[in-house]
Each structure stands twice: as structure tokens, then as C-alpha cells.
Amino acid sequence: MRYLPHTKEDIESMLKVAGQSCLDDLFNCIPDDLKTKDSLDIPESLSEWELNAHMEELASLNIACKDYKCFIGAGSYDHYIPAIIPYLISRSEFMTAYTPYQPEVSQGTLQGIYEFQTMITELLGMDIATASHYDCGTALAEAALIALRKNKNANKIAVSSLTHPSHRQIIDTYISPAGYEIVEIPYTKEGLTDVGALGAMDDIAGIAVQSPNFFGNIEDLSSFKTVAEAKKILFIASFTEALAFGLLKNPGSFGADLVAGEGQSLGIAKSFGGPGLGLLAGTQKLMRSLPGRLIGKTKDANGDDGFVLTLATREQHIRREKASSNICSNNGLNAMTAAVYLATVGKIGIREIAQQNHDKAVYLKTSLEKAGFESVFETPFFNEFVMKAPVSFEQKRTALINDKCIFAGMRLDKFYPGLKNHYLFCATEKISKGDIDQLAKEVQE
Amino acid sequence: MNKQPGTSGLIFNEPLLWDKSREGRCAVSLPKPDVERADLEKDLIGDAPELPQLSELDVVRHYTRLSQWNFGVDSGMYPLGSCTMKYNPKTNEVQAARQGFAGAHPFAGEEFSQGALKLMYNLEQYLAKLTGFDAVTLQPAAGAHGELAGMLMIHAYHAKMGKQRSKIIIPDTAHGTNPASASLCGYDSINIKSGDNGILEPLAVAAVMDEETAGIMVTNPNTLGLFESNIKEIADIVHSKGGLVYGDGANMNAIMGIVKPGEIGVDVLHFNLHKTFSTPHGGGGPGSGPVAVGKTLEPFLPVPRIVKELDSYKLVTDFSDTMGRLHTFYGHFGVMIRAYAYILSMGGKGLTDASKLAVLNANYVKESLKGTLNLPYDYPCMHECVFNDEFQKEYHITTMDMAKRLLDYGFHPPTVYFPLVVDSAFMVEPTETESKEDIDQFISAVKAIAKEAQENPEKLKKAPHKTKVTRLDEVAAARKPCLRG
């Protein structure tokens, strides 16, 4: 096996040093009745070319071929990934390193993540960004736990019903064993979270609202901040489309105390939903409550600048059962990927890409309306929106995937049973006018 | 003896991104707009974020230089105990990058995602067979996330049995994630000491196990690198009081094909695909932490689960006792692809060989260094061995000094100051992919450093000398945190 370097002579001489006569004797410290009687029922090893054939066969069973057109978002977005991003991020010094516990030989990761933290705070308008979480859902659950711990008199968290459905489930999974509850804030006929419903909600430790929300609509976050302030509780903003803040006002500008988000749009492949990039940011005041790694700037013994993991006293390896979270490994390499992406597109690029997303989405919506679809909400959106489709559309949608590799929107009734024949559409900068015109033609009644 | 790998050469200074920024530069060529500009209402629009403005070469040079300040498995031996820093095969990267995988949308629909689901289903099967369990979830995104999943299942099980419990037993050799995961479920940790021989004694477990205790969390092999040979008896004690046994599989690399935890009383076990199954650690993730369970806990697995019906695969959420959901989609699929490719490349025999050679390498290091460094628990070890600085104390040299000096020799230091049960631990896990020559070089480096500790202790106290930066002031970093530029 090419990953195992030992020659027969190596094994013999090493066994001699270890004082054993054969490899099996190394396991004499394990009582016989604890050893397994059967060998592993796992296939024989494949050569690299056999592996290639097998993997390509599996990959081709997914209809994600080279020229497929993706009009679906819903938390995973089809953005262009410039060639330099996978190229730089595959450098093995980044990829094959561990968590930077030895800062003298980890300055690449450390400076890179420090720059990541800085660019994320800039993107979100927040004071502090952590070095990453698993995904938006888990980051949001951590944010909910912060709010609940900060406000010991309350045991509920109010979450918008237009927060990604999976995220609501994750929050519930994380908080319910400790006796906390989630209450959902209903939505209005404009497709926005009903801020008016919060007045009657008691016993809540925080308010969590996603914007753009799961329907793609842009929420008025300032109204939720006002309620949170009046109730003296934390306001948590979340998002699944990080590129929106190339164009829209950021959550920090509305006074969010905590922001949880998904960074997959920043140069990371969709990869069937993971690994993505959980972003968690907060105000200065909440610095010591934020779970997860943080990189800080310091000096070395010669007085030169350098970077280290810092504020570890919040973390599980020091605090054990008193830690703010059990998180250990995060999504570091994807944080680095996002940093390379943000440095690549820069201030000019992110604005233009975000604007183009919006332009294409507006054109897509207009084209679908002309093709017989019904607009559901007349509310400003970024790159996603809801349409009611003609009844015959579902059949056509399946045919479009099978015949043309066009994924035309996602059914919403799975998540919102009242919304029969409603679809969530998305357009990114990768979609051309020609693609949209083709889709409109195909679905024309 | 060959020259030690550590040397110094030309590396480059590189400023922070924004110090290189010049107004008007952009490293991406933007597509020409082909539809009309659609202006949003003015009060919704913010200022463009102040990101750096760079050319493509600026970006490439920046990250190339940064990467050169890092040490990775591809640079040299990385014997970080309990982290299993084995070689990360390059073919795994090729497999994960295939368009059909990397481009797959999680909401494309089951019938159009059969390849991804089949891969995940197969991987679940292999992990179950490897460990003697009945079912596996791949959803947890990291080892600690897998631990949380396991504890949430135990919590859901006790709720279903009609009476929630309040405590969990955790040995002193446990990873810090164990108590932190348990406390998220509202369980108080009951810490117990391991015996003089470094392993758990059934009596110690029996003394604290009661009907208020949800179960026990056991890492086996434990973090001293020793096999918990009383595991079955301990499991019987815990089961007899209605508790469950959580197995921390962080150290699974020692026992593939030798011991199947599902056969010896463990009820639930997590894996670290980024340790045992060769996926890259990425400077801190993304990892993947699948969890295997026996029949008792199967109903409580997170959803969605992958179900095979005839020749097709489905995502099913309809399990009434499920503990819930842990990831927005299905977990870290990209990491699963790499682990799956590794298992297929190794085959059943290759995985067993890997464990045998990992244990051989660790015992070889232990025997070769035990006169040089103090070995508090001198027993045959599994995949790792734990020394400390007892012999160097008279020269006022610490584990940290030796670790830093190893950097100059071109080795990543072992895990230091963990496990807590050994004072000033120096925990070496060579892994099976290191050759005898490389291990010999490591051994001779440690011996040379021990000699320097006697003859020139100042050299160690100021180490490292050859790295881009010297020892960093971590106290100042924490006292006045500067977390952004």
C-alpha cells in the first residue's frame, strides 16, 4: 500500500526495539475476548485508476454536469469561483496543517484568519468576528444560546418563521435539552417577519431574524432592534447569502448584537451542502461570550508583529464543562477560502457582483411573470424571490432537469405546506440573459 | 545519521492585505452586464464594504508567502498526540473536486442526487462494519459535533424511557470536548480518576454509577495511549443501572480490524474522519464527525437519514424519536468523499495494517526515548505515548522549551500539556505513514535536545531560533485583544 512505508526489514528491527516478536503481539495488552473474531468486511483495496472510475461513476449519477443551470439558492448558492482560489487554497501548507497551536510555525494560517476576521467585521459592520463555525445553522444556535445565557430570567428565543427551516430545527436541537424553547414569529402577507407579533411574546431572551429572509425578501431590521431594545434582550441577525452585503446595508448598521451567517457564497463549492462556512460576529460587549476560535495580534520576543490563538479561557480545552461551547475544530480552511475570495474580488468586485445578482434576479422575475407565473410578494429582494407557478409547471420542472440540466426553482410546500405551487427562485452572476430567456421560453404556458 | 531536516532559507515578509491595497485594483474580471441595471431603493443600500483592492498577482503572492510560514504534514513529521496527523492522500482531493460532487446542489432533489446519496450510504456501511455497529449518521460536522450528537441521543433515550438523568461520568483522561458536550445536554460531569496503571478501574465506576447517571464517556484507547481493558466490565456496570456507554473514537486509528467497539459494550461512538480517515485538517477544519450506534440508540439518530429502497436512495426525516437536526444540509459531504476514497484505496486489509503499523511506530518511539524523557506510564502503548519533562527539571527546562526547540530541528512538536493526568505531558503520535528513517531522525532530534538541555539550556529557553517569528506574547494578546486590523 503506497501510504505505508514499512519494509519487512523495518518491521523486524522496530519490533525488536519494541520487544515484540510479531505485529499481532503489539496487541497483547488487549484481552482476547475483546478482540474481534472476523476480519473487516470492507472491499479489497482499489488502485488509483480503479478508484477514479468508481468515483466518476458515482459523480455522474448526480445531475450537476458542467453546463447545468442552477436557479436554486435556499442556503447554497451557485457563484463563480475564480481559478486562483482553489489554486491557492490547495497549497498543502494551508491544507495539511493542524489548528495553529504552535504559532511560530503557523503564522500563515494565523495572519490569514486574522485578515479573514477583519474582512468579515467589515462586511457585516460588526466589532468582532470569530474564526468560523460549521455553518449558519450551528452559528445561529450558538447565538441563541448566548442570548439565553445572558438573560437568565427568560427561557425562550423568538425566531422568525422566515429563518431557514433547517436553522430553526438546529436551534431547537441545540437548546431544548437544556429546557429552552423556540417560539416562531409569524410572517405577513408581504413576505416579511411580523414585528407586531413580538409585543405579545413574553419570557424571550432574544429575537432572531434572517435578512434577506428565506423567501429572499429584505427585512427592516431596525424595527426588530427597537423591540429588542425595549425588551432589553439581544437582537440576532442571520443570513444565508453573504454576497448580499456587497450591496445592502449590513446588519451592524441596524444595531445587531450578534450576527450568524453562511459564508458559502464566498468562493466555496456547493458540494451537496457542505462543508460551508459558519460566520459568527458580535459587538465588543459580547467578546467574551462568543464561542469558537479567535486570532489576535501580538509581538514576539524580538518585538516583531505576530499572531496567536487568543482568549482560549472561553474554550473547552481549558474550561471543560464550563466552556461557552464544545466547538473545537471549526471550518478553518473554508474561512481561509473566503478570505482569499474577499481579497480577490475586493471593494470594487463585491459591489459589482452583488449588483449583478440583483439585476439578474429582477430580470428573471419579470421574465417569469411574462411566462405566466404570478408574483407573490411585492417586497424588495436581493437575488431570490417567490413565484406562484402554473399547475403544469412541476412536471415541466422535472423534464427540464432530465433533458436540459436546468434546475428551475425549489418547491416551497415542503417547508411551508400552505404554499402549494409556490417556488423559490434564485439568479446569480453566473446566469446569463440567454439562460433566463431560455428558461422563460421553456416554461411559457 | 542524516542531517536533521530543519534549516533556514529565504522566506519573505508580507504585510497585511490592506497595507498592499491601492484604490482601483481588482483581482477578478467582472462579467459584462447583459441585463438592465435594477436599482434597489436607496435606503436599502449600504456603502461598499472596505475590502482591500489588489491585482491578481498581489493576491497570489500574498497567500503564497503566508503559506510558506506554515508547517504541514507535507512539510514534515507532525507527531501531534491525539490528532492523528497522517498523510493526506492527494487522490482524495481529485475525487472531491469532481464536478458531479463539488457542483451538486443540496436541494437538487433525491432523484437527481443519487451518486452523492449512494456514496454516503456506502460510507455509513463501511464505518458500521469497521466498528461493529448497526447504523451511522454522517451529519455531525466535526468530532466535537459528533460527541454532541451522541450525547443528545443518550439524552433523547432517557427522555423516552420516562426519566431524565442529571449526571455523566467522565474520566480524567478525557478530551475537554467531552465535559463541554455533556453540559450542553444539561448533564453534570462526574470526574473519576484512572488507576495507577493509567486505565479505568471498574470499582471506581461502580462507586459513582447510579440511576441518576446517564452513562459514561470513555475514550478507548485513552489519551495516555493505553487500551481500556476493563471496558466490558465497566459497560456492564453502567448498563445494569440503566446507563449508556459513549465511546470517543478520536483514537480509532489504533484498533481498526483489531477491536470493534460495538462488540464490547459501547452503545455509541463518534469518528473523526480528519484523523483516522486521512482527510486534511485544513489548519482547523473542516472536519467531519460521524456517529455509529447500536440498536438501542438507532431510533434517536439525527435526521435526515439515508434509506436504501431497492436500488435507489432517499433522505427520510420521518423518525418520531429522532434527536433532531445538527446541520443545515447533510453534513460535510466534501470531507466524506475524501474519507470514502481513503477507505476504498486502503481496503479492509490496508486499514488493519495501518493500525498495526501506527501501534508499532508508537511503541518504537516509546522504547527508543524512554531513557531520554520520563515515561510516567511504562506499559505497552497503542498509537501514542506520553512522556514528560521530569528528567529535565534539574536544568529548569520544560516540555514547552523542548517542544519549541524541536521546531528548529524541523519537526512539529508533539501535543504538549495534555492529557492533564500527566504533569507537563509530551504526547507523541507518529502515525503509520511515517517511515522508520523519519522516526529515527525525530528520535535523534529529541535526544540531541535532551543533551542541549544539560549543556546549553539557554538555547532551549530562547527557542525556536530558525522560525519566522520567535516565541509570541500570548499573555499580552489576551490582556488587550486586537482581533481585527
Interface residues (C-beta under 8 A of the other chain):
Chain A: M1 Y3 L4 P5 H6 D10 I11 S13 M14 L15 V17 A18 G19 Q20 L23 D24 L26 F27 N28 C29 I30 P31 D33 L34 K35 T36 S39 L40 D41 I42 P43 E44 S45 L46 E48 L51 N52 H54 M55 E56 E57 L58 A59 S60 L61 N62 I63 A64 C65 K66 Y68 C70 I72 A74 G75 S76 D78 Y80 P82 I84 P86 Y87 L88 S90 R91 S92 E93 F94 M95 T96 A97 Y98 T99 P100 Y101 Q102 P103 E104 V105 S106 Q107 G108 T109 Q111 G112 I113 Y114 E115 Q117 T118 M119 T121 E122 L123 G125 D127 I128 A129 A131 S132 Y134 D135 C136 G137 T138 H164 S166 H167 Q169 I170 D172 T173 Y174 S176 P177 A178 G179 I218 F245 G246 L247 L248 K249 N250 S253 E262 A269 K270 S271 F272 G273 G274 P275 G276 M287 R293 L294 I295 G296 K297 T298 K299 D300 A301 N302 D304 G306 F307 V308 T310 L311 A312 T313 E315 Q316 H317 I318 R319 R320 E321 K322 A323 S325 N326 I327 C328 S329 N330 N331 G332 L333 N334 M336 V340 L342 A343 T344 V345 G346 K347 I348 G349 I350 R351 E352 I353 Q355 Q356 H358 D359 K360 V362 Y363 P380 I401 F407 M410 E429 S432 K433 G434 I436
Chain B: E14 L16 L17 W18 S21 G24 R25 C26 A27 V28 L30 P31 P33 D34 V35 E36 R37 A38 L40 E41 L44 I45 G46 A48 P49 E50 L51 P52 Q53 L54 E56 V59 V60 H62 Y63 T64 L66 S67 Q68 W69 N70 F71 G72 V73 D74 S75 Y78 L80 C83 M85 K86 Y87 N88 P89 T91 E93 V94 Q95 A96 A97 R98 Q99 G100 F101 A102 G103 A104 H105 P106 F107 A108 G109 F112 S113 Q114 G115 A116 K118 L119 Y126 K129 L130 G132 A141 A142 G143 A144 H145 E147 L148 L152 H155 H175 G176 T177 P179 A180 S181 A182 S183 L184 C185 G186 D188 S189 L226 F227 S229 I231 K232 I255 M256 G257 I258 V259 K260 E263 I264 H274 S278 P280 H281 G282 G283 G284 G285 P286 G287 S288 P302 M323 G324 R325 L326 H327 T328 F329 Y330 G331 H332 F333 G334 V335 I337 A341 I343 L344 S345 M346 G347 G348 K349 G350 L351 T352 D353 A354 K356 L357 V359 L360 N361 N363 Y364 K366 E367 S368 Y379 P380 M382 A403 K404 L407 H412 P413 F418 E432 T433 E434 S435 K436 K462 P464 T467 K468 V469 T470 R471 L472 D473 E474 A476 A477 A478 P481 C482 L483 R484 G485
